[in-house]
Amino acid sequence: MGEDDPLTDLVERHRRGDPEAAARLFDHYARRLCPLAERYLSGKLAGRVEGEDIVQSVFCTFFARSAKGEFHIDSRAQLWQLLVKITVLKAREKGRYHTAEKRDARIEQAIPGDDWLVTAASRAPGPEDAAVLVDEIEAVLRGLPTLHGEVLQRRLRGCGAAEIAAELGVSRQTVYRALNLLQGRLAEADPAR
C-alpha cells in the first residue's frame, strides 16, 4: 500500500471497515468511470442500462472483493487500472446480456395492443367523457407509485417507451411494466376492453 498516497490508503481503510473511505473512493472515481462505461455500452441499450448502473456494480464488486483481501494495490495507478478493467468487463457483459436472443434490445417492439391508449387519447372527448376518464384514471392509479402516473401522462401525450424512459430516468423495461400494469387495471375496470 502506498503510504504517501491518500487514495490507496482509503482502500486499506475500507478493508478495515471504514464506510467513509468507501464513500470517498466512490466520489473520487465514479464521475470518471461513468463516461468510460457508456462508451462500451451500445446506444441501443441506453434505455436499459446507463453508465451509472455499471459504475454502481463496479464498486459493489470492488468493495466486496477488496474487503476479502483479493486486491493488492500499491499505487493510485494500479487502483485506477483495476477500476477501469472491472468497468470495461462489466459494460461488455451487460451488452452481451441485453443483446442475447430473447432480451435483444435491438429488436424491441412496442407492446402489442398498446395503440388503443394513444387512439383513445387522440380524439377530443366531450365534457362527460372527460369526467368519466378522469374518474377512471384516478381509480386505475389508486395505490400505485407516482411513477405510474408520470408514465401514463406521457403515454397519453403520444410519447414512446424510449422517450418516456429518458424523460423519467428509468429503463424501458420499467416503462413497459408500468404500461402493462395500467393496461391490466383498465381491463379489470372495463372487461369489454
Secondary structure as the mmCIF struct_conf table of DSSP 4:
data_model
#
loop_
_struct_conf.conf_type_id
_struct_conf.id
_struct_conf.beg_label_comp_id
_struct_conf.beg_label_asym_id
_struct_conf.beg_label_seq_id
_struct_conf.end_label_comp_id
_struct_conf.end_label_asym_id
_struct_conf.end_label_seq_id
TURN_TY1_P TURN_TY1_P1 GLU A 3 ASP A 4
HELX_RH_AL_P HELX_RH_AL_P1 PRO A 6 ARG A 15
TURN_TY1_P TURN_TY1_P2 ARG A 16 GLY A 17
HELX_RH_AL_P HELX_RH_AL_P2 PRO A 19 ARG A 39
TURN_TY1_P TURN_TY1_P3 TYR A 40 TYR A 40
BEND BEND1 LEU A 41 LEU A 41
HELX_RH_3T_P HELX_RH_3T_P1 GLY A 43 LEU A 45
TURN_TY1_P TURN_TY1_P4 ALA A 46 ARG A 48
HELX_RH_AL_P HELX_RH_AL_P3 GLY A 51 ALA A 67
TURN_TY1_P TURN_TY1_P5 LYS A 68 GLY A 69
BEND BEND2 SER A 75 SER A 75
HELX_RH_AL_P HELX_RH_AL_P4 ARG A 76 HIS A 98
TURN_TY1_P TURN_TY1_P6 THR A 99 THR A 99
BEND BEND3 ALA A 100 ALA A 100
HELX_RH_3T_P HELX_RH_3T_P2 GLU A 101 ARG A 103
HELX_RH_3T_P HELX_RH_3T_P3 ALA A 105 ILE A 107
HELX_LH_PP_P HELX_LH_PP_P1 ALA A 110 ILE A 111
TURN_TY1_P TURN_TY1_P7 PRO A 112 ASP A 114
HELX_RH_AL_P HELX_RH_AL_P5 ASP A 115 SER A 122
BEND BEND4 ARG A 123 ARG A 123
HELX_LH_PP_P HELX_LH_PP_P2 ALA A 124 PRO A 125
HELX_RH_AL_P HELX_RH_AL_P6 PRO A 127 LEU A 141
TURN_TY1_P TURN_TY1_P8 ARG A 142 GLY A 143
BEND BEND5 LEU A 144 LEU A 144
HELX_RH_AL_P HELX_RH_AL_P7 THR A 146 LEU A 156
TURN_TY1_P TURN_TY1_P9 ARG A 157 GLY A 158
HELX_RH_AL_P HELX_RH_AL_P8 ALA A 161 LEU A 168
TURN_TY1_P TURN_TY1_P10 GLY A 169 GLY A 169
BEND BEND6 VAL A 170 VAL A 170
HELX_RH_AL_P HELX_RH_AL_P9 ARG A 172 ALA A 189
TURN_TY1_P TURN_TY1_P11 PRO A 191 ALA A 192
#
